[in-house]
Every structure is written in structure tokens, then in C-alpha cells.
Amino acid sequence: AAEMHVHSIVLSAAKKGKSWNATAQVTILDENGAAVSGATVTGTFSGNYTGTVSGITNTSGVASLKSGSKPANGSFTFCVDNVALTDLTYNAAANVEDCDSY
């Protein structure tokens, strides 16, 4: 494998105590469709939740990125800014999606 891309972005929001936060689950695959583990995924929340966060993909190629807390839930968008791994090139042109909205 030489390249990797964003295969999917799944957004959710959950209440903990009196506050809410959002989670973006980003799946990274290589050009052969295999999961990429150990890649650093960086993305930005906008809308109700804001901020740039990063996380590392697990053996299933999924990075779980969590937003900061807000007092109420609301619509938001998450966009992947970058995916980094020493051995693979991030090919954004191959992304199935760059952003997702909730």
C-alpha cells in the first residue's frame, strides 16, 4: 500500500451529566481497501461544537475524535483536515467524503 484516504465519517452526539459532546468516527483505508492503523487523523468541528481535534486510528482503521462539551446539543459539521502516517501518502482526492453534518 502506498496511499490512504477517508472511507467514512460517522457523527454522533451524546449527553453526559448536564453537558453534550460530539464524536466523529473516521475510517481510514488504503488504496486496496484495507484498514490503516496508527494514522493520525485531524479534523475540525463547526456549528454547535467547535475546535480542531486529532486521534489515532485503531486496528480497524477507525479514529474516534471527540469535541469539547456544550450545554445543549445542536447541528454541527465535522471536516477531516489531514491524515498522517510515516509510510503512506494521504490522497484526499480519493476520499469518499471530506465532511459530514449532523
CNS distance restraints for C-alpha pairs under 8 A (distance, minus, plus):
assign (resid   1 and name CA) (resid  30 and name CA) 6.28 0.50 0.50
assign (resid   1 and name CA) (resid  31 and name CA) 6.61 0.50 0.50
assign (resid   1 and name CA) (resid  32 and name CA) 6.99 0.50 0.50
assign (resid   1 and name CA) (resid  88 and name CA) 7.28 0.50 0.50
assign (resid   2 and name CA) (resid  30 and name CA) 7.39 0.50 0.50
assign (resid   2 and name CA) (resid  31 and name CA) 7.41 0.50 0.50
assign (resid   2 and name CA) (resid  87 and name CA) 7.31 0.50 0.50
assign (resid   2 and name CA) (resid  88 and name CA) 5.10 0.50 0.50
assign (resid   2 and name CA) (resid  89 and name CA) 6.25 0.50 0.50
assign (resid   3 and name CA) (resid  30 and name CA) 5.53 0.50 0.50
assign (resid   3 and name CA) (resid  31 and name CA) 5.79 0.50 0.50
assign (resid   3 and name CA) (resid  88 and name CA) 5.03 0.50 0.50
assign (resid   3 and name CA) (resid  89 and name CA) 4.63 0.50 0.50
assign (resid   3 and name CA) (resid  90 and name CA) 5.80 0.50 0.50
assign (resid   3 and name CA) (resid  91 and name CA) 6.11 0.50 0.50
assign (resid   4 and name CA) (resid  28 and name CA) 6.59 0.50 0.50
assign (resid   4 and name CA) (resid  29 and name CA) 5.50 0.50 0.50
assign (resid   4 and name CA) (resid  30 and name CA) 4.05 0.50 0.50
assign (resid   4 and name CA) (resid  31 and name CA) 5.97 0.50 0.50
assign (resid   4 and name CA) (resid  36 and name CA) 7.39 0.50 0.50
assign (resid   4 and name CA) (resid  88 and name CA) 6.36 0.50 0.50
assign (resid   4 and name CA) (resid  89 and name CA) 6.17 0.50 0.50
assign (resid   4 and name CA) (resid  90 and name CA) 5.08 0.50 0.50
assign (resid   4 and name CA) (resid  91 and name CA) 5.87 0.50 0.50
assign (resid   5 and name CA) (resid  28 and name CA) 5.62 0.50 0.50
assign (resid   5 and name CA) (resid  29 and name CA) 5.72 0.50 0.50
assign (resid   5 and name CA) (resid  30 and name CA) 6.29 0.50 0.50
assign (resid   5 and name CA) (resid  31 and name CA) 7.51 0.50 0.50
assign (resid   5 and name CA) (resid  83 and name CA) 7.81 0.50 0.50
assign (resid   5 and name CA) (resid  90 and name CA) 5.93 0.50 0.50
assign (resid   5 and name CA) (resid  91 and name CA) 5.50 0.50 0.50
assign (resid   5 and name CA) (resid  92 and name CA) 5.97 0.50 0.50
assign (resid   5 and name CA) (resid  94 and name CA) 5.84 0.50 0.50
assign (resid   5 and name CA) (resid  95 and name CA) 5.13 0.50 0.50
assign (resid   5 and name CA) (resid  96 and name CA) 7.85 0.50 0.50
assign (resid   6 and name CA) (resid  26 and name CA) 6.97 0.50 0.50
assign (resid   6 and name CA) (resid  27 and name CA) 5.97 0.50 0.50
assign (resid   6 and name CA) (resid  28 and name CA) 4.80 0.50 0.50
assign (resid   6 and name CA) (resid  29 and name CA) 6.58 0.50 0.50
assign (resid   6 and name CA) (resid  92 and name CA) 7.42 0.50 0.50
assign (resid   6 and name CA) (resid  94 and name CA) 7.54 0.50 0.50
assign (resid   6 and name CA) (resid  95 and name CA) 4.71 0.50 0.50
assign (resid   6 and name CA) (resid  96 and name CA) 6.14 0.50 0.50
assign (resid   6 and name CA) (resid  97 and name CA) 6.64 0.50 0.50
assign (resid   6 and name CA) (resid  98 and name CA) 7.17 0.50 0.50
assign (resid   7 and name CA) (resid  26 and name CA) 7.56 0.50 0.50
assign (resid   7 and name CA) (resid  27 and name CA) 5.42 0.50 0.50
assign (resid   7 and name CA) (resid  28 and name CA) 5.59 0.50 0.50
assign (resid   7 and name CA) (resid  29 and name CA) 6.12 0.50 0.50
assign (resid   7 and name CA) (resid  95 and name CA) 6.10 0.50 0.50
assign (resid   7 and name CA) (resid  96 and name CA) 5.21 0.50 0.50
assign (resid   7 and name CA) (resid  97 and name CA) 6.94 0.50 0.50
assign (resid   8 and name CA) (resid  25 and name CA) 7.97 0.50 0.50
assign (resid   8 and name CA) (resid  26 and name CA) 5.80 0.50 0.50
assign (resid   8 and name CA) (resid  27 and name CA) 5.25 0.50 0.50
assign (resid   8 and name CA) (resid  28 and name CA) 7.50 0.50 0.50
assign (resid   8 and name CA) (resid  96 and name CA) 6.46 0.50 0.50
assign (resid   8 and name CA) (resid  97 and name CA) 6.36 0.50 0.50
assign (resid   9 and name CA) (resid  24 and name CA) 6.49 0.50 0.50
assign (resid   9 and name CA) (resid  25 and name CA) 5.64 0.50 0.50
assign (resid   9 and name CA) (resid  26 and name CA) 4.62 0.50 0.50
assign (resid   9 and name CA) (resid  27 and name CA) 6.56 0.50 0.50
assign (resid   9 and name CA) (resid  97 and name CA) 7.17 0.50 0.50
assign (resid   9 and name CA) (resid  99 and name CA) 7.27 0.50 0.50
assign (resid   9 and name CA) (resid 100 and name CA) 6.36 0.50 0.50
assign (resid  10 and name CA) (resid  24 and name CA) 5.66 0.50 0.50
assign (resid  10 and name CA) (resid  25 and name CA) 5.04 0.50 0.50
assign (resid  10 and name CA) (resid  26 and name CA) 6.54 0.50 0.50
assign (resid  10 and name CA) (resid 100 and name CA) 7.47 0.50 0.50
assign (resid  11 and name CA) (resid  22 and name CA) 7.19 0.50 0.50
assign (resid  11 and name CA) (resid  23 and name CA) 5.78 0.50 0.50
assign (resid  11 and name CA) (resid  24 and name CA) 4.61 0.50 0.50
assign (resid  11 and name CA) (resid  25 and name CA) 6.38 0.50 0.50
assign (resid  11 and name CA) (resid  78 and name CA) 7.92 0.50 0.50
assign (resid  11 and name CA) (resid 100 and name CA) 7.30 0.50 0.50
assign (resid  11 and name CA) (resid 101 and name CA) 7.45 0.50 0.50
assign (resid  11 and name CA) (resid 102 and name CA) 6.38 0.50 0.50
assign (resid  12 and name CA) (resid  22 and name CA) 5.71 0.50 0.50
assign (resid  12 and name CA) (resid  23 and name CA) 5.34 0.50 0.50
assign (resid  12 and name CA) (resid  24 and name CA) 6.62 0.50 0.50
assign (resid  12 and name CA) (resid 102 and name CA) 7.35 0.50 0.50
assign (resid  13 and name CA) (resid  20 and name CA) 6.85 0.50 0.50
assign (resid  13 and name CA) (resid  21 and name CA) 5.68 0.50 0.50
assign (resid  13 and name CA) (resid  22 and name CA) 4.23 0.50 0.50
assign (resid  13 and name CA) (resid  23 and name CA) 6.14 0.50 0.50
assign (resid  13 and name CA) (resid  73 and name CA) 7.25 0.50 0.50
assign (resid  14 and name CA) (resid  20 and name CA) 5.59 0.50 0.50
assign (resid  14 and name CA) (resid  21 and name CA) 5.76 0.50 0.50
assign (resid  14 and name CA) (resid  22 and name CA) 6.43 0.50 0.50
assign (resid  15 and name CA) (resid  19 and name CA) 5.71 0.50 0.50
assign (resid  15 and name CA) (resid  20 and name CA) 4.34 0.50 0.50
assign (resid  15 and name CA) (resid  21 and name CA) 6.64 0.50 0.50
assign (resid  16 and name CA) (resid  20 and name CA) 6.04 0.50 0.50
assign (resid  16 and name CA) (resid  21 and name CA) 7.88 0.50 0.50
assign (resid  18 and name CA) (resid  71 and name CA) 6.62 0.50 0.50
assign (resid  19 and name CA) (resid  69 and name CA) 5.94 0.50 0.50
assign (resid  19 and name CA) (resid  70 and name CA) 5.49 0.50 0.50
assign (resid  19 and name CA) (resid  71 and name CA) 4.60 0.50 0.50
assign (resid  19 and name CA) (resid  72 and name CA) 6.48 0.50 0.50
assign (resid  20 and name CA) (resid  69 and name CA) 5.37 0.50 0.50
assign (resid  20 and name CA) (resid  70 and name CA) 5.16 0.50 0.50
assign (resid  20 and name CA) (resid  71 and name CA) 5.99 0.50 0.50
assign (resid  20 and name CA) (resid  72 and name CA) 5.92 0.50 0.50
assign (resid  20 and name CA) (resid  73 and name CA) 5.90 0.50 0.50
assign (resid  21 and name CA) (resid  49 and name CA) 7.46 0.50 0.50
assign (resid  21 and name CA) (resid  66 and name CA) 7.05 0.50 0.50
assign (resid  21 and name CA) (resid  67 and name CA) 5.67 0.50 0.50
assign (resid  21 and name CA) (resid  68 and name CA) 5.94 0.50 0.50
assign (resid  21 and name CA) (resid  69 and name CA) 4.72 0.50 0.50
assign (resid  21 and name CA) (resid  70 and name CA) 6.21 0.50 0.50
assign (resid  21 and name CA) (resid  73 and name CA) 7.52 0.50 0.50
assign (resid  22 and name CA) (resid  49 and name CA) 7.12 0.50 0.50
assign (resid  22 and name CA) (resid  66 and name CA) 5.77 0.50 0.50
assign (resid  22 and name CA) (resid  67 and name CA) 5.21 0.50 0.50
assign (resid  22 and name CA) (resid  68 and name CA) 7.57 0.50 0.50
assign (resid  22 and name CA) (resid  69 and name CA) 7.89 0.50 0.50
assign (resid  23 and name CA) (resid  64 and name CA) 6.60 0.50 0.50
assign (resid  23 and name CA) (resid  65 and name CA) 5.52 0.50 0.50
assign (resid  23 and name CA) (resid  66 and name CA) 4.40 0.50 0.50
assign (resid  23 and name CA) (resid  67 and name CA) 6.25 0.50 0.50
assign (resid  24 and name CA) (resid  63 and name CA) 8.00 0.50 0.50
assign (resid  24 and name CA) (resid  64 and name CA) 5.82 0.50 0.50
assign (resid  24 and name CA) (resid  65 and name CA) 5.09 0.50 0.50
assign (resid  24 and name CA) (resid  66 and name CA) 6.41 0.50 0.50
assign (resid  24 and name CA) (resid  78 and name CA) 7.14 0.50 0.50
assign (resid  25 and name CA) (resid  62 and name CA) 6.30 0.50 0.50
assign (resid  25 and name CA) (resid  63 and name CA) 5.65 0.50 0.50
assign (resid  25 and name CA) (resid  64 and name CA) 4.58 0.50 0.50
assign (resid  25 and name CA) (resid  65 and name CA) 6.32 0.50 0.50
assign (resid  26 and name CA) (resid  41 and name CA) 7.80 0.50 0.50
assign (resid  26 and name CA) (resid  62 and name CA) 5.43 0.50 0.50
assign (resid  26 and name CA) (resid  63 and name CA) 5.22 0.50 0.50
assign (resid  26 and name CA) (resid  64 and name CA) 6.53 0.50 0.50
assign (resid  26 and name CA) (resid  65 and name CA) 7.82 0.50 0.50
assign (resid  27 and name CA) (resid  35 and name CA) 7.75 0.50 0.50
assign (resid  27 and name CA) (resid  57 and name CA) 7.63 0.50 0.50
assign (resid  27 and name CA) (resid  60 and name CA) 7.88 0.50 0.50
assign (resid  27 and name CA) (resid  61 and name CA) 5.31 0.50 0.50
assign (resid  27 and name CA) (resid  62 and name CA) 4.37 0.50 0.50
assign (resid  27 and name CA) (resid  63 and name CA) 6.50 0.50 0.50
assign (resid  28 and name CA) (resid  35 and name CA) 6.16 0.50 0.50
assign (resid  28 and name CA) (resid  36 and name CA) 5.69 0.50 0.50
assign (resid  28 and name CA) (resid  37 and name CA) 8.00 0.50 0.50
assign (resid  28 and name CA) (resid  57 and name CA) 7.43 0.50 0.50
assign (resid  28 and name CA) (resid  61 and name CA) 5.09 0.50 0.50
assign (resid  28 and name CA) (resid  62 and name CA) 6.37 0.50 0.50
assign (resid  29 and name CA) (resid  33 and name CA) 5.35 0.50 0.50
assign (resid  29 and name CA) (resid  34 and name CA) 5.25 0.50 0.50
assign (resid  29 and name CA) (resid  35 and name CA) 4.55 0.50 0.50
assign (resid  29 and name CA) (resid  36 and name CA) 5.29 0.50 0.50
assign (resid  29 and name CA) (resid  61 and name CA) 6.51 0.50 0.50
assign (resid  30 and name CA) (resid  34 and name CA) 5.43 0.50 0.50
assign (resid  30 and name CA) (resid  35 and name CA) 6.49 0.50 0.50
assign (resid  30 and name CA) (resid  36 and name CA) 6.28 0.50 0.50
assign (resid  35 and name CA) (resid  59 and name CA) 6.98 0.50 0.50
assign (resid  35 and name CA) (resid  60 and name CA) 5.53 0.50 0.50
assign (resid  35 and name CA) (resid  61 and name CA) 4.46 0.50 0.50
assign (resid  36 and name CA) (resid  57 and name CA) 7.04 0.50 0.50
assign (resid  36 and name CA) (resid  58 and name CA) 7.87 0.50 0.50
assign (resid  36 and name CA) (resid  59 and name CA) 7.04 0.50 0.50
assign (resid  36 and name CA) (resid  60 and name CA) 7.21 0.50 0.50
assign (resid  36 and name CA) (resid  61 and name CA) 4.67 0.50 0.50
assign (resid  37 and name CA) (resid  56 and name CA) 7.59 0.50 0.50
assign (resid  37 and name CA) (resid  57 and name CA) 4.97 0.50 0.50
assign (resid  37 and name CA) (resid  58 and name CA) 5.02 0.50 0.50
assign (resid  37 and name CA) (resid  59 and name CA) 4.83 0.50 0.50
assign (resid  37 and name CA) (resid  60 and name CA) 6.74 0.50 0.50
assign (resid  37 and name CA) (resid  61 and name CA) 4.96 0.50 0.50
assign (resid  37 and name CA) (resid  62 and name CA) 7.68 0.50 0.50
assign (resid  38 and name CA) (resid  56 and name CA) 5.52 0.50 0.50
assign (resid  38 and name CA) (resid  57 and name CA) 5.11 0.50 0.50
assign (resid  38 and name CA) (resid  58 and name CA) 6.30 0.50 0.50
assign (resid  38 and name CA) (resid  59 and name CA) 7.63 0.50 0.50
assign (resid  38 and name CA) (resid  61 and name CA) 7.90 0.50 0.50
assign (resid  38 and name CA) (resid  85 and name CA) 7.11 0.50 0.50
assign (resid  39 and name CA) (resid  56 and name CA) 5.40 0.50 0.50
assign (resid  39 and name CA) (resid  57 and name CA) 5.34 0.50 0.50
assign (resid  39 and name CA) (resid  83 and name CA) 6.48 0.50 0.50
assign (resid  39 and name CA) (resid  84 and name CA) 5.54 0.50 0.50
assign (resid  39 and name CA) (resid  85 and name CA) 4.90 0.50 0.50
assign (resid  40 and name CA) (resid  54 and name CA) 6.64 0.50 0.50
assign (resid  40 and name CA) (resid  55 and name CA) 5.60 0.50 0.50
assign (resid  40 and name CA) (resid  56 and name CA) 4.57 0.50 0.50
assign (resid  40 and name CA) (resid  57 and name CA) 6.61 0.50 0.50
assign (resid  40 and name CA) (resid  63 and name CA) 7.99 0.50 0.50
assign (resid  40 and name CA) (resid  83 and name CA) 5.57 0.50 0.50
assign (resid  40 and name CA) (resid  84 and name CA) 5.10 0.50 0.50
assign (resid  40 and name CA) (resid  85 and name CA) 6.53 0.50 0.50
assign (resid  41 and name CA) (resid  54 and name CA) 5.35 0.50 0.50
assign (resid  41 and name CA) (resid  55 and name CA) 5.40 0.50 0.50
assign (resid  41 and name CA) (resid  56 and name CA) 6.14 0.50 0.50
assign (resid  41 and name CA) (resid  57 and name CA) 7.29 0.50 0.50
assign (resid  41 and name CA) (resid  63 and name CA) 6.76 0.50 0.50
assign (resid  41 and name CA) (resid  80 and name CA) 7.27 0.50 0.50
assign (resid  41 and name CA) (resid  81 and name CA) 7.80 0.50 0.50
assign (resid  41 and name CA) (resid  82 and name CA) 5.98 0.50 0.50
assign (resid  41 and name CA) (resid  83 and name CA) 4.55 0.50 0.50
assign (resid  41 and name CA) (resid  84 and name CA) 6.62 0.50 0.50
assign (resid  42 and name CA) (resid  52 and name CA) 7.06 0.50 0.50
assign (resid  42 and name CA) (resid  53 and name CA) 5.73 0.50 0.50
assign (resid  42 and name CA) (resid  54 and name CA) 4.16 0.50 0.50
assign (resid  42 and name CA) (resid  55 and name CA) 6.69 0.50 0.50
assign (resid  42 and name CA) (resid  80 and name CA) 6.03 0.50 0.50
assign (resid  42 and name CA) (resid  81 and name CA) 5.51 0.50 0.50
assign (resid  42 and name CA) (resid  82 and name CA) 5.22 0.50 0.50
assign (resid  42 and name CA) (resid  83 and name CA) 6.32 0.50 0.50
assign (resid  43 and name CA) (resid  52 and name CA) 5.58 0.50 0.50
assign (resid  43 and name CA) (resid  53 and name CA) 5.63 0.50 0.50
assign (resid  43 and name CA) (resid  54 and name CA) 6.27 0.50 0.50
assign (resid  43 and name CA) (resid  65 and name CA) 7.96 0.50 0.50
assign (resid  43 and name CA) (resid  78 and name CA) 6.78 0.50 0.50
assign (resid  43 and name CA) (resid  79 and name CA) 5.43 0.50 0.50
assign (resid  43 and name CA) (resid  80 and name CA) 4.15 0.50 0.50
assign (resid  43 and name CA) (resid  81 and name CA) 4.82 0.50 0.50
assign (resid  43 and name CA) (resid  82 and name CA) 6.86 0.50 0.50
assign (resid  44 and name CA) (resid  50 and name CA) 7.06 0.50 0.50
assign (resid  44 and name CA) (resid  51 and name CA) 5.62 0.50 0.50
assign (resid  44 and name CA) (resid  52 and name CA) 4.19 0.50 0.50
assign (resid  44 and name CA) (resid  53 and name CA) 6.30 0.50 0.50
assign (resid  44 and name CA) (resid  78 and name CA) 5.58 0.50 0.50
assign (resid  44 and name CA) (resid  79 and name CA) 5.42 0.50 0.50
assign (resid  44 and name CA) (resid  80 and name CA) 6.56 0.50 0.50
assign (resid  44 and name CA) (resid  81 and name CA) 6.91 0.50 0.50
assign (resid  45 and name CA) (resid  49 and name CA) 5.76 0.50 0.50
assign (resid  45 and name CA) (resid  50 and name CA) 4.63 0.50 0.50
assign (resid  45 and name CA) (resid  51 and name CA) 5.37 0.50 0.50
assign (resid  45 and name CA) (resid  52 and name CA) 6.31 0.50 0.50
assign (resid  45 and name CA) (resid  67 and name CA) 7.05 0.50 0.50
assign (resid  45 and name CA) (resid  76 and name CA) 6.91 0.50 0.50
assign (resid  45 and name CA) (resid  77 and name CA) 5.75 0.50 0.50
assign (resid  45 and name CA) (resid  78 and name CA) 4.51 0.50 0.50
assign (resid  45 and name CA) (resid  79 and name CA) 6.72 0.50 0.50
assign (resid  46 and name CA) (resid  50 and name CA) 4.63 0.50 0.50
assign (resid  46 and name CA) (resid  51 and name CA) 7.03 0.50 0.50
assign (resid  46 and name CA) (resid  76 and name CA) 5.65 0.50 0.50
assign (resid  46 and name CA) (resid  77 and name CA) 5.25 0.50 0.50
assign (resid  46 and name CA) (resid  78 and name CA) 6.38 0.50 0.50
assign (resid  47 and name CA) (resid  74 and name CA) 7.73 0.50 0.50
assign (resid  47 and name CA) (resid  75 and name CA) 6.28 0.50 0.50
assign (resid  47 and name CA) (resid  76 and name CA) 4.35 0.50 0.50
assign (resid  47 and name CA) (resid  77 and name CA) 6.19 0.50 0.50
assign (resid  48 and name CA) (resid  70 and name CA) 7.75 0.50 0.50
assign (resid  48 and name CA) (resid  73 and name CA) 7.04 0.50 0.50
assign (resid  48 and name CA) (resid  74 and name CA) 5.25 0.50 0.50
assign (resid  48 and name CA) (resid  75 and name CA) 5.82 0.50 0.50
assign (resid  48 and name CA) (resid  76 and name CA) 5.29 0.50 0.50
assign (resid  49 and name CA) (resid  67 and name CA) 6.40 0.50 0.50
assign (resid  49 and name CA) (resid  68 and name CA) 6.88 0.50 0.50
assign (resid  49 and name CA) (resid  69 and name CA) 7.67 0.50 0.50
assign (resid  49 and name CA) (resid  70 and name CA) 7.04 0.50 0.50
assign (resid  49 and name CA) (resid  74 and name CA) 7.97 0.50 0.50
assign (resid  49 and name CA) (resid  76 and name CA) 6.21 0.50 0.50
assign (resid  50 and name CA) (resid  67 and name CA) 7.01 0.50 0.50
assign (resid  50 and name CA) (resid  68 and name CA) 7.35 0.50 0.50
assign (resid  51 and name CA) (resid  67 and name CA) 6.94 0.50 0.50
assign (resid  51 and name CA) (resid  68 and name CA) 7.50 0.50 0.50
assign (resid  53 and name CA) (resid  65 and name CA) 6.38 0.50 0.50
assign (resid  53 and name CA) (resid  66 and name CA) 7.21 0.50 0.50
assign (resid  53 and name CA) (resid  67 and name CA) 7.20 0.50 0.50
assign (resid  54 and name CA) (resid  65 and name CA) 6.19 0.50 0.50
assign (resid  55 and name CA) (resid  63 and name CA) 5.61 0.50 0.50
assign (resid  55 and name CA) (resid  64 and name CA) 6.36 0.50 0.50
assign (resid  55 and name CA) (resid  65 and name CA) 5.81 0.50 0.50
assign (resid  56 and name CA) (resid  62 and name CA) 7.84 0.50 0.50
assign (resid  56 and name CA) (resid  63 and name CA) 5.31 0.50 0.50
assign (resid  56 and name CA) (resid  64 and name CA) 7.72 0.50 0.50
assign (resid  57 and name CA) (resid  61 and name CA) 4.95 0.50 0.50
assign (resid  57 and name CA) (resid  62 and name CA) 4.67 0.50 0.50
assign (resid  57 and name CA) (resid  63 and name CA) 4.09 0.50 0.50
assign (resid  57 and name CA) (resid  64 and name CA) 7.58 0.50 0.50
assign (resid  58 and name CA) (resid  62 and name CA) 5.42 0.50 0.50
assign (resid  58 and name CA) (resid  63 and name CA) 6.37 0.50 0.50
assign (resid  75 and name CA) (resid 101 and name CA) 7.37 0.50 0.50
assign (resid  75 and name CA) (resid 102 and name CA) 5.46 0.50 0.50
assign (resid  76 and name CA) (resid 101 and name CA) 5.77 0.50 0.50
assign (resid  76 and name CA) (resid 102 and name CA) 5.45 0.50 0.50
assign (resid  77 and name CA) (resid  99 and name CA) 6.91 0.50 0.50
assign (resid  77 and name CA) (resid 100 and name CA) 5.71 0.50 0.50
assign (resid  77 and name CA) (resid 101 and name CA) 4.22 0.50 0.50
assign (resid  77 and name CA) (resid 102 and name CA) 6.24 0.50 0.50
assign (resid  78 and name CA) (resid  99 and name CA) 5.49 0.50 0.50
assign (resid  78 and name CA) (resid 100 and name CA) 5.52 0.50 0.50
assign (resid  78 and name CA) (resid 101 and name CA) 6.38 0.50 0.50
assign (resid  79 and name CA) (resid  98 and name CA) 5.72 0.50 0.50
assign (resid  79 and name CA) (resid  99 and name CA) 4.07 0.50 0.50
assign (resid  79 and name CA) (resid 100 and name CA) 6.57 0.50 0.50
assign (resid  80 and name CA) (resid  98 and name CA) 5.70 0.50 0.50
assign (resid  80 and name CA) (resid  99 and name CA) 6.35 0.50 0.50
assign (resid  82 and name CA) (resid  90 and name CA) 7.64 0.50 0.50
assign (resid  83 and name CA) (resid  90 and name CA) 5.93 0.50 0.50
assign (resid  84 and name CA) (resid  88 and name CA) 7.70 0.50 0.50
assign (resid  84 and name CA) (resid  89 and name CA) 7.55 0.50 0.50
assign (resid  84 and name CA) (resid  90 and name CA) 6.65 0.50 0.50
assign (resid  85 and name CA) (resid  89 and name CA) 7.30 0.50 0.50
assign (resid  91 and name CA) (resid  95 and name CA) 7.25 0.50 0.50
assign (resid  92 and name CA) (resid  98 and name CA) 7.93 0.50 0.50
